[in-house]
């Protein structure tokens, strides 16, 4: 199967739920390819981690981000998602995201 390692971000309002399948107003046309690794939280290799950086091509107000199994915006399966207070960016600004999922 394709590993979820593609990071996208969105500008829309909302509260993340377990049934979400997309970001709130995902921006851009391509997601960033993150680096995926196994980490140890409680038991050896029990945590899947993806780290990646997105750079703004214009002024943006980012409110949510997620990791998918496809690089193209609007396709693929959402693996993990989070929403947060608005982060205002100017063109050229970047955010590095870290997603962790611990399996037990």
Secondary structure, 3 states (H helix, E strand, C coil): CCCCCEEEEECCCCCCCCCCCCCCCECCCECEECEEEEECCCCCCCEEEEEEEEECCCCEEEEEEEEECCCECCCCCEEEEEEEEEEEECCCCEEEEEEEEECC
